[in-house]
Amino acid sequence: MRDDGAKVVWFLAGVSIGAAIALLYAPASGEETRKKLIDKTGGSGEALAETGREFMEKGRELYDKGRRLVDDAADLFDQGRKIVGG
């Protein structure tokens, strides 16, 4: 487990260093680069939020479907009990 954590830390460090070097050698000015970064990360945040909303909606749908199945099963159980007992 510790090896995996260390690998992740080193990977993230490498990504950060690579991104910093790429920004230093980028042909755009600092202002243009910042604008591009903001645009890209803003879109990513919106996409992530949308995915989260879709995930929550699907979860609610599955919960409702499961709840209906449980209610139907309980009704069938009660009907069977009445038939056998009555």
Gaussian input, Z-matrix of N, CA and C with variables (Angstrom, degrees):
# hf/3-21g

backbone

0 1
 N
 C     1     B1
 C     2     B2     1     A1
 N     3     B3     2     A2     1     D1
 C     4     B4     3     A3     2     D2
 C     5     B5     4     A4     3     D3
 N     6     B6     5     A5     4     D4
 C     7     B7     6     A6     5     D5
 C     8     B8     7     A7     6     D6
 N     9     B9     8     A8     7     D7
 C    10    B10     9     A9     8     D8
 C    11    B11    10    A10     9     D9
 N    12    B12    11    A11    10    D10
 C    13    B13    12    A12    11    D11
 C    14    B14    13    A13    12    D12
 N    15    B15    14    A14    13    D13
 C    16    B16    15    A15    14    D14
 C    17    B17    16    A16    15    D15
 N    18    B18    17    A17    16    D16
 C    19    B19    18    A18    17    D17
 C    20    B20    19    A19    18    D18
 N    21    B21    20    A20    19    D19
 C    22    B22    21    A21    20    D20
 C    23    B23    22    A22    21    D21
 N    24    B24    23    A23    22    D22
 C    25    B25    24    A24    23    D23
 C    26    B26    25    A25    24    D24
 N    27    B27    26    A26    25    D25
 C    28    B28    27    A27    26    D26
 C    29    B29    28    A28    27    D27
 N    30    B30    29    A29    28    D28
 C    31    B31    30    A30    29    D29
 C    32    B32    31    A31    30    D30
 N    33    B33    32    A32    31    D31
 C    34    B34    33    A33    32    D32
 C    35    B35    34    A34    33    D33
 N    36    B36    35    A35    34    D34
 C    37    B37    36    A36    35    D35
 C    38    B38    37    A37    36    D36
 N    39    B39    38    A38    37    D37
 C    40    B40    39    A39    38    D38
 C    41    B41    40    A40    39    D39
 N    42    B42    41    A41    40    D40
 C    43    B43    42    A42    41    D41
 C    44    B44    43    A43    42    D42
 N    45    B45    44    A44    43    D43
 C    46    B46    45    A45    44    D44
 C    47    B47    46    A46    45    D45
 N    48    B48    47    A47    46    D46
 C    49    B49    48    A48    47    D47
 C    50    B50    49    A49    48    D48
 N    51    B51    50    A50    49    D49
 C    52    B52    51    A51    50    D50
 C    53    B53    52    A52    51    D51
 N    54    B54    53    A53    52    D52
 C    55    B55    54    A54    53    D53
 C    56    B56    55    A55    54    D54
 N    57    B57    56    A56    55    D55
 C    58    B58    57    A57    56    D56
 C    59    B59    58    A58    57    D57
 N    60    B60    59    A59    58    D58
 C    61    B61    60    A60    59    D59
 C    62    B62    61    A61    60    D60
 N    63    B63    62    A62    61    D61
 C    64    B64    63    A63    62    D62
 C    65    B65    64    A64    63    D63
 N    66    B66    65    A65    64    D64
 C    67    B67    66    A66    65    D65
 C    68    B68    67    A67    66    D66
 N    69    B69    68    A68    67    D67
 C    70    B70    69    A69    68    D68
 C    71    B71    70    A70    69    D69
 N    72    B72    71    A71    70    D70
 C    73    B73    72    A72    71    D71
 C    74    B74    73    A73    72    D72
 N    75    B75    74    A74    73    D73
 C    76    B76    75    A75    74    D74
 C    77    B77    76    A76    75    D75
 N    78    B78    77    A77    76    D76
 C    79    B79    78    A78    77    D77
 C    80    B80    79    A79    78    D78
 N    81    B81    80    A80    79    D79
 C    82    B82    81    A81    80    D80
 C    83    B83    82    A82    81    D81
 N    84    B84    83    A83    82    D82
 C    85    B85    84    A84    83    D83
 C    86    B86    85    A85    84    D84
 N    87    B87    86    A86    85    D85
 C    88    B88    87    A87    86    D86
 C    89    B89    88    A88    87    D87
 N    90    B90    89    A89    88    D88
 C    91    B91    90    A90    89    D89
 C    92    B92    91    A91    90    D90
 N    93    B93    92    A92    91    D91
 C    94    B94    93    A93    92    D92
 C    95    B95    94    A94    93    D93
 N    96    B96    95    A95    94    D94
 C    97    B97    96    A96    95    D95
 C    98    B98    97    A97    96    D96
 N    99    B99    98    A98    97    D97
 C   100   B100    99    A99    98    D98
 C   101   B101   100   A100    99    D99
 N   102   B102   101   A101   100   D100
 C   103   B103   102   A102   101   D101
 C   104   B104   103   A103   102   D102
 N   105   B105   104   A104   103   D103
 C   106   B106   105   A105   104   D104
 C   107   B107   106   A106   105   D105
 N   108   B108   107   A107   106   D106
 C   109   B109   108   A108   107   D107
 C   110   B110   109   A109   108   D108
 N   111   B111   110   A110   109   D109
 C   112   B112   111   A111   110   D110
 C   113   B113   112   A112   111   D111
 N   114   B114   113   A113   112   D112
 C   115   B115   114   A114   113   D113
 C   116   B116   115   A115   114   D114
 N   117   B117   116   A116   115   D115
 C   118   B118   117   A117   116   D116
 C   119   B119   118   A118   117   D117
 N   120   B120   119   A119   118   D118
 C   121   B121   120   A120   119   D119
 C   122   B122   121   A121   120   D120
 N   123   B123   122   A122   121   D121
 C   124   B124   123   A123   122   D122
 C   125   B125   124   A124   123   D123
 N   126   B126   125   A125   124   D124
 C   127   B127   126   A126   125   D125
 C   128   B128   127   A127   126   D126
 N   129   B129   128   A128   127   D127
 C   130   B130   129   A129   128   D128
 C   131   B131   130   A130   129   D129
 N   132   B132   131   A131   130   D130
 C   133   B133   132   A132   131   D131
 C   134   B134   133   A133   132   D132
 N   135   B135   134   A134   133   D133
 C   136   B136   135   A135   134   D134
 C   137   B137   136   A136   135   D135
 N   138   B138   137   A137   136   D136
 C   139   B139   138   A138   137   D137
 C   140   B140   139   A139   138   D138
 N   141   B141   140   A140   139   D139
 C   142   B142   141   A141   140   D140
 C   143   B143   142   A142   141   D141
 N   144   B144   143   A143   142   D142
 C   145   B145   144   A144   143   D143
 C   146   B146   145   A145   144   D144
 N   147   B147   146   A146   145   D145
 C   148   B148   147   A147   146   D146
 C   149   B149   148   A148   147   D147
 N   150   B150   149   A149   148   D148
 C   151   B151   150   A150   149   D149
 C   152   B152   151   A151   150   D150
 N   153   B153   152   A152   151   D151
 C   154   B154   153   A153   152   D152
 C   155   B155   154   A154   153   D153
 N   156   B156   155   A155   154   D154
 C   157   B157   156   A156   155   D155
 C   158   B158   157   A157   156   D156
 N   159   B159   158   A158   157   D157
 C   160   B160   159   A159   158   D158
 C   161   B161   160   A160   159   D159
 N   162   B162   161   A161   160   D160
 C   163   B163   162   A162   161   D161
 C   164   B164   163   A163   162   D162
 N   165   B165   164   A164   163   D163
 C   166   B166   165   A165   164   D164
 C   167   B167   166   A166   165   D165
 N   168   B168   167   A167   166   D166
 C   169   B169   168   A168   167   D167
 C   170   B170   169   A169   168   D168
 N   171   B171   170   A170   169   D169
 C   172   B172   171   A171   170   D170
 C   173   B173   172   A172   171   D171
 N   174   B174   173   A173   172   D172
 C   175   B175   174   A174   173   D173
 C   176   B176   175   A175   174   D174
 N   177   B177   176   A176   175   D175
 C   178   B178   177   A177   176   D176
 C   179   B179   178   A178   177   D177
 N   180   B180   179   A179   178   D178
 C   181   B181   180   A180   179   D179
 C   182   B182   181   A181   180   D180
 N   183   B183   182   A182   181   D181
 C   184   B184   183   A183   182   D182
 C   185   B185   184   A184   183   D183
 N   186   B186   185   A185   184   D184
 C   187   B187   186   A186   185   D185
 C   188   B188   187   A187   186   D186
 N   189   B189   188   A188   187   D187
 C   190   B190   189   A189   188   D188
 C   191   B191   190   A190   189   D189
 N   192   B192   191   A191   190   D190
 C   193   B193   192   A192   191   D191
 C   194   B194   193   A193   192   D192
 N   195   B195   194   A194   193   D193
 C   196   B196   195   A195   194   D194
 C   197   B197   196   A196   195   D195
 N   198   B198   197   A197   196   D196
 C   199   B199   198   A198   197   D197
 C   200   B200   199   A199   198   D198
 N   201   B201   200   A200   199   D199
 C   202   B202   201   A201   200   D200
 C   203   B203   202   A202   201   D201
 N   204   B204   203   A203   202   D202
 C   205   B205   204   A204   203   D203
 C   206   B206   205   A205   204   D204
 N   207   B207   206   A206   205   D205
 C   208   B208   207   A207   206   D206
 C   209   B209   208   A208   207   D207
 N   210   B210   209   A209   208   D208
 C   211   B211   210   A210   209   D209
 C   212   B212   211   A211   210   D210
 N   213   B213   212   A212   211   D211
 C   214   B214   213   A213   212   D212
 C   215   B215   214   A214   213   D213
 N   216   B216   215   A215   214   D214
 C   217   B217   216   A216   215   D215
 C   218   B218   217   A217   216   D216
 N   219   B219   218   A218   217   D217
 C   220   B220   219   A219   218   D218
 C   221   B221   220   A220   219   D219
 N   222   B222   221   A221   220   D220
 C   223   B223   222   A222   221   D221
 C   224   B224   223   A223   222   D222
 N   225   B225   224   A224   223   D223
 C   226   B226   225   A225   224   D224
 C   227   B227   226   A226   225   D225
 N   228   B228   227   A227   226   D226
 C   229   B229   228   A228   227   D227
 C   230   B230   229   A229   228   D228
 N   231   B231   230   A230   229   D229
 C   232   B232   231   A231   230   D230
 C   233   B233   232   A232   231   D231
 N   234   B234   233   A233   232   D232
 C   235   B235   234   A234   233   D233
 C   236   B236   235   A235   234   D234
 N   237   B237   236   A236   235   D235
 C   238   B238   237   A237   236   D236
 C   239   B239   238   A238   237   D237
 N   240   B240   239   A239   238   D238
 C   241   B241   240   A240   239   D239
 C   242   B242   241   A241   240   D240
 N   243   B243   242   A242   241   D241
 C   244   B244   243   A243   242   D242
 C   245   B245   244   A244   243   D243
 N   246   B246   245   A245   244   D244
 C   247   B247   246   A246   245   D245
 C   248   B248   247   A247   246   D246
 N   249   B249   248   A248   247   D247
 C   250   B250   249   A249   248   D248
 C   251   B251   250   A250   249   D249
 N   252   B252   251   A251   250   D250
 C   253   B253   252   A252   251   D251
 C   254   B254   253   A253   252   D252
 N   255   B255   254   A254   253   D253
 C   256   B256   255   A255   254   D254
 C   257   B257   256   A256   255   D255

   B1=1.4399
   B2=1.5225
   B3=1.3256
   B4=1.4601
   B5=1.5183
   B6=1.3277
   B7=1.4649
   B8=1.5198
   B9=1.3223
   B10=1.4647
   B11=1.5212
   B12=1.3258
   B13=1.4602
   B14=1.5099
   B15=1.3235
   B16=1.4657
   B17=1.5209
   B18=1.3133
   B19=1.4639
   B20=1.5235
   B21=1.3197
   B22=1.4640
   B23=1.5236
   B24=1.3293
   B25=1.4593
   B26=1.5197
   B27=1.3278
   B28=1.4613
   B29=1.5312
   B30=1.3317
   B31=1.4586
   B32=1.5221
   B33=1.3307
   B34=1.4631
   B35=1.5246
   B36=1.3185
   B37=1.4646
   B38=1.5325
   B39=1.3246
   B40=1.4656
   B41=1.5174
   B42=1.3243
   B43=1.4628
   B44=1.5277
   B45=1.3271
   B46=1.4652
   B47=1.5227
   B48=1.3162
   B49=1.4714
   B50=1.5285
   B51=1.3189
   B52=1.4620
   B53=1.5212
   B54=1.3391
   B55=1.4635
   B56=1.5242
   B57=1.3329
   B58=1.4678
   B59=1.5306
   B60=1.3155
   B61=1.4681
   B62=1.5216
   B63=1.3226
   B64=1.4666
   B65=1.5248
   B66=1.3245
   B67=1.4626
   B68=1.5302
   B69=1.3383
   B70=1.4605
   B71=1.5251
   B72=1.3163
   B73=1.4594
   B74=1.5239
   B75=1.3007
   B76=1.4709
   B77=1.5248
   B78=1.3241
   B79=1.4656
   B80=1.5320
   B81=1.3229
   B82=1.4674
   B83=1.5252
   B84=1.3359
   B85=1.4620
   B86=1.5260
   B87=1.3250
   B88=1.4581
   B89=1.5179
   B90=1.3108
   B91=1.4687
   B92=1.5314
   B93=1.3380
   B94=1.4696
   B95=1.5259
   B96=1.3200
   B97=1.4558
   B98=1.5232
   B99=1.3384
   B100=1.4711
   B101=1.5211
   B102=1.3330
   B103=1.4641
   B104=1.5290
   B105=1.3312
   B106=1.4634
   B107=1.5246
   B108=1.3389
   B109=1.4634
   B110=1.5226
   B111=1.3244
   B112=1.4720
   B113=1.5218
   B114=1.3272
   B115=1.4649
   B116=1.5240
   B117=1.3180
   B118=1.4594
   B119=1.5210
   B120=1.3257
   B121=1.4591
   B122=1.5160
   B123=1.3258
   B124=1.4627
   B125=1.5182
   B126=1.3131
   B127=1.4628
   B128=1.5090
   B129=1.3154
   B130=1.4628
   B131=1.5192
   B132=1.3115
   B133=1.4589
   B134=1.5132
   B135=1.3257
   B136=1.4636
   B137=1.5332
   B138=1.3230
   B139=1.4660
   B140=1.5169
   B141=1.3270
   B142=1.4593
   B143=1.5226
   B144=1.3319
   B145=1.4605
   B146=1.5280
   B147=1.3196
   B148=1.4683
   B149=1.5253
   B150=1.3240
   B151=1.4582
   B152=1.5207
   B153=1.3177
   B154=1.4642
   B155=1.5176
   B156=1.3312
   B157=1.4734
   B158=1.5265
   B159=1.3263
   B160=1.4659
   B161=1.5229
   B162=1.3205
   B163=1.4559
   B164=1.5315
   B165=1.3297
   B166=1.4615
   B167=1.5253
   B168=1.3262
   B169=1.4628
   B170=1.5232
   B171=1.3291
   B172=1.4641
   B173=1.5282
   B174=1.3269
   B175=1.4588
   B176=1.5197
   B177=1.3218
   B178=1.4739
   B179=1.5231
   B180=1.3363
   B181=1.4642
   B182=1.5323
   B183=1.3275
   B184=1.4632
   B185=1.5278
   B186=1.3186
   B187=1.4589
   B188=1.5301
   B189=1.3358
   B190=1.4693
   B191=1.5273
   B192=1.3177
   B193=1.4620
   B194=1.5324
   B195=1.3174
   B196=1.4645
   B197=1.5202
   B198=1.3172
   B199=1.4699
   B200=1.5274
   B201=1.3446
   B202=1.4721
   B203=1.5285
   B204=1.3271
   B205=1.4692
   B206=1.5224
   B207=1.3122
   B208=1.4658
   B209=1.5262
   B210=1.3218
   B211=1.4649
   B212=1.5252
   B213=1.3379
   B214=1.4663
   B215=1.5216
   B216=1.3288
   B217=1.4648
   B218=1.5245
   B219=1.3227
   B220=1.4642
   B221=1.5276
   B222=1.3306
   B223=1.4724
   B224=1.5283
   B225=1.3460
   B226=1.4655
   B227=1.5248
   B228=1.3108
   B229=1.4630
   B230=1.5266
   B231=1.3230
   B232=1.4601
   B233=1.5264
   B234=1.3239
   B235=1.4529
   B236=1.5187
   B237=1.3115
   B238=1.4798
   B239=1.5018
   B240=1.2966
   B241=1.4780
   B242=1.5191
   B243=1.3350
   B244=1.4688
   B245=1.5306
   B246=1.3483
   B247=1.4587
   B248=1.5316
   B249=1.3186
   B250=1.4685
   B251=1.5234
   B252=1.2973
   B253=1.4653
   B254=1.5189
   B255=1.2935
   B256=1.4467
   B257=1.4419
   A1=111.07
   A2=116.50
   A3=119.60
   A4=111.03
   A5=116.27
   A6=119.38
   A7=110.37
   A8=117.21
   A9=120.28
   A10=110.62
   A11=117.66
   A12=121.06
   A13=111.52
   A14=116.75
   A15=120.76
   A16=110.77
   A17=116.65
   A18=120.19
   A19=110.43
   A20=116.25
   A21=119.86
   A22=110.19
   A23=117.44
   A24=121.31
   A25=110.35
   A26=117.29
   A27=120.47
   A28=111.08
   A29=116.45
   A30=119.82
   A31=110.35
   A32=116.78
   A33=120.53
   A34=111.80
   A35=116.39
   A36=119.69
   A37=110.17
   A38=116.28
   A39=120.48
   A40=112.07
   A41=116.11
   A42=120.19
   A43=110.17
   A44=116.38
   A45=120.47
   A46=111.51
   A47=116.06
   A48=120.36
   A49=109.97
   A50=116.75
   A51=120.31
   A52=111.96
   A53=116.54
   A54=120.16
   A55=110.57
   A56=116.80
   A57=120.26
   A58=110.95
   A59=116.98
   A60=120.77
   A61=110.46
   A62=116.74
   A63=120.39
   A64=110.71
   A65=116.94
   A66=119.96
   A67=111.76
   A68=116.41
   A69=119.87
   A70=111.49
   A71=116.91
   A72=120.90
   A73=113.09
   A74=117.46
   A75=120.69
   A76=109.63
   A77=117.19
   A78=120.20
   A79=113.26
   A80=119.01
   A81=121.73
   A82=110.31
   A83=115.26
   A84=119.19
   A85=109.30
   A86=115.82
   A87=120.84
   A88=112.22
   A89=116.15
   A90=120.46
   A91=110.69
   A92=116.13
   A93=119.83
   A94=110.70
   A95=116.85
   A96=120.84
   A97=110.85
   A98=116.40
   A99=119.29
   A100=111.24
   A101=116.44
   A102=120.63
   A103=110.29
   A104=117.10
   A105=120.93
   A106=110.78
   A107=116.47
   A108=120.02
   A109=111.04
   A110=116.54
   A111=120.27
   A112=110.14
   A113=116.69
   A114=119.97
   A115=111.34
   A116=116.65
   A117=120.38
   A118=111.90
   A119=117.82
   A120=119.35
   A121=111.27
   A122=117.65
   A123=120.26
   A124=110.93
   A125=116.39
   A126=120.53
   A127=111.92
   A128=116.27
   A129=120.03
   A130=110.45
   A131=116.27
   A132=119.93
   A133=111.65
   A134=116.12
   A135=120.25
   A136=110.36
   A137=116.58
   A138=120.21
   A139=110.35
   A140=116.71
   A141=120.87
   A142=110.99
   A143=116.85
   A144=120.57
   A145=110.74
   A146=116.71
   A147=120.67
   A148=110.55
   A149=116.32
   A150=120.08
   A151=110.35
   A152=116.99
   A153=120.82
   A154=111.73
   A155=116.55
   A156=120.01
   A157=110.89
   A158=116.45
   A159=119.93
   A160=111.06
   A161=116.38
   A162=121.72
   A163=110.49
   A164=116.57
   A165=120.73
   A166=110.84
   A167=116.92
   A168=120.68
   A169=110.94
   A170=116.35
   A171=120.62
   A172=110.32
   A173=116.60
   A174=120.72
   A175=111.46
   A176=116.55
   A177=119.92
   A178=110.78
   A179=115.97
   A180=119.70
   A181=110.55
   A182=116.72
   A183=120.44
   A184=111.17
   A185=117.24
   A186=120.88
   A187=110.16
   A188=116.33
   A189=120.18
   A190=111.52
   A191=116.33
   A192=120.46
   A193=110.55
   A194=116.45
   A195=120.59
   A196=111.35
   A197=115.88
   A198=120.51
   A199=110.56
   A200=116.70
   A201=120.00
   A202=110.57
   A203=117.32
   A204=120.51
   A205=111.20
   A206=116.41
   A207=120.19
   A208=110.12
   A209=116.74
   A210=120.05
   A211=111.10
   A212=117.14
   A213=120.87
   A214=110.97
   A215=116.61
   A216=120.36
   A217=110.61
   A218=117.22
   A219=120.68
   A220=110.41
   A221=117.31
   A222=120.55
   A223=111.12
   A224=116.00
   A225=119.78
   A226=111.13
   A227=116.58
   A228=120.83
   A229=110.13
   A230=116.50
   A231=120.63
   A232=111.25
   A233=117.71
   A234=120.88
   A235=110.66
   A236=116.62
   A237=120.53
   A238=111.35
   A239=117.64
   A240=121.17
   A241=111.16
   A242=116.48
   A243=120.45
   A244=110.42
   A245=116.19
   A246=120.02
   A247=110.11
   A248=116.98
   A249=121.33
   A250=110.10
   A251=117.33
   A252=121.40
   A253=113.61
   A254=117.58
   A255=117.28
   A256=115.91
   D1=-43.59
   D2=-178.66
   D3=-63.96
   D4=-37.09
   D5=179.13
   D6=-62.38
   D7=-40.25
   D8=179.10
   D9=-64.03
   D10=-42.17
   D11=178.61
   D12=-63.12
   D13=-41.61
   D14=178.72
   D15=-65.35
   D16=-39.81
   D17=178.95
   D18=-63.08
   D19=-41.76
   D20=179.75
   D21=-64.00
   D22=-42.88
   D23=179.31
   D24=-61.34
   D25=-46.18
   D26=-179.76
   D27=-66.42
   D28=-37.22
   D29=177.22
   D30=-62.26
   D31=-47.60
   D32=179.57
   D33=-63.63
   D34=-36.96
   D35=176.75
   D36=-63.65
   D37=-42.51
   D38=178.29
   D39=-63.38
   D40=-41.01
   D41=178.16
   D42=-63.04
   D43=-43.31
   D44=-179.65
   D45=-63.36
   D46=-44.65
   D47=179.50
   D48=-64.61
   D49=-43.56
   D50=178.39
   D51=-61.24
   D52=-41.94
   D53=179.24
   D54=-65.08
   D55=-40.91
   D56=179.26
   D57=-63.15
   D58=-43.46
   D59=178.69
   D60=-64.47
   D61=-41.32
   D62=179.10
   D63=-62.02
   D64=-39.77
   D65=178.68
   D66=-66.93
   D67=-36.92
   D68=179.56
   D69=-64.88
   D70=-35.63
   D71=-177.61
   D72=-97.19
   D73=7.20
   D74=-179.47
   D75=-67.38
   D76=141.55
   D77=-178.74
   D78=-74.55
   D79=-16.64
   D80=-178.68
   D81=-83.00
   D82=159.22
   D83=177.34
   D84=-71.39
   D85=168.64
   D86=179.60
   D87=-59.65
   D88=-41.35
   D89=-179.30
   D90=-65.02
   D91=-43.85
   D92=178.67
   D93=-64.70
   D94=-40.82
   D95=179.89
   D96=-64.24
   D97=-43.50
   D98=177.73
   D99=-61.35
   D100=-41.39
   D101=179.40
   D102=-62.25
   D103=-43.10
   D104=178.48
   D105=-62.91
   D106=-43.16
   D107=179.39
   D108=-62.63
   D109=-43.31
   D110=179.53
   D111=-63.54
   D112=-43.12
   D113=179.08
   D114=-61.81
   D115=-45.26
   D116=-178.02
   D117=-68.45
   D118=-44.10
   D119=-179.12
   D120=-72.05
   D121=-31.89
   D122=176.38
   D123=-63.70
   D124=-42.90
   D125=177.58
   D126=-65.64
   D127=-36.86
   D128=178.60
   D129=-66.37
   D130=-40.67
   D131=178.80
   D132=-63.69
   D133=-41.39
   D134=178.35
   D135=-65.52
   D136=-42.13
   D137=179.32
   D138=-64.19
   D139=-40.95
   D140=178.54
   D141=-64.73
   D142=-41.64
   D143=178.48
   D144=-64.28
   D145=-41.18
   D146=178.86
   D147=-64.06
   D148=-42.73
   D149=177.78
   D150=-62.00
   D151=-40.74
   D152=177.50
   D153=-62.54
   D154=-41.68
   D155=177.66
   D156=-63.38
   D157=-43.51
   D158=178.48
   D159=-62.87
   D160=-40.15
   D161=179.36
   D162=-63.34
   D163=-43.32
   D164=178.46
   D165=-64.86
   D166=-40.58
   D167=179.35
   D168=-63.02
   D169=-44.86
   D170=177.90
   D171=-61.82
   D172=-41.17
   D173=178.40
   D174=-61.22
   D175=-42.41
   D176=177.98
   D177=-64.15
   D178=-42.76
   D179=179.01
   D180=-60.35
   D181=-45.47
   D182=179.48
   D183=-64.95
   D184=-39.14
   D185=177.73
   D186=-62.35
   D187=-47.05
   D188=179.53
   D189=-61.87
   D190=-42.13
   D191=178.87
   D192=-63.31
   D193=-44.57
   D194=177.77
   D195=-62.35
   D196=-40.72
   D197=179.11
   D198=-62.19
   D199=-43.00
   D200=178.15
   D201=-63.55
   D202=-40.53
   D203=178.54
   D204=-62.32
   D205=-41.28
   D206=179.31
   D207=-66.18
   D208=-43.02
   D209=178.34
   D210=-62.51
   D211=-42.39
   D212=178.05
   D213=-63.40
   D214=-42.22
   D215=179.07
   D216=-63.74
   D217=-39.33
   D218=178.52
   D219=-65.42
   D220=-40.27
   D221=177.29
   D222=-62.97
   D223=-43.70
   D224=178.23
   D225=-63.22
   D226=-39.11
   D227=178.49
   D228=-62.55
   D229=-45.42
   D230=178.81
   D231=-62.78
   D232=-41.53
   D233=178.23
   D234=-63.48
   D235=-43.87
   D236=178.28
   D237=-63.09
   D238=-39.80
   D239=178.82
   D240=-64.11
   D241=-39.31
   D242=179.20
   D243=-66.42
   D244=-39.46
   D245=-179.30
   D246=-66.78
   D247=-44.69
   D248=-177.39
   D249=-73.03
   D250=-41.73
   D251=-176.12
   D252=-83.36
   D253=-20.47
   D254=-170.77
   D255=-115.82

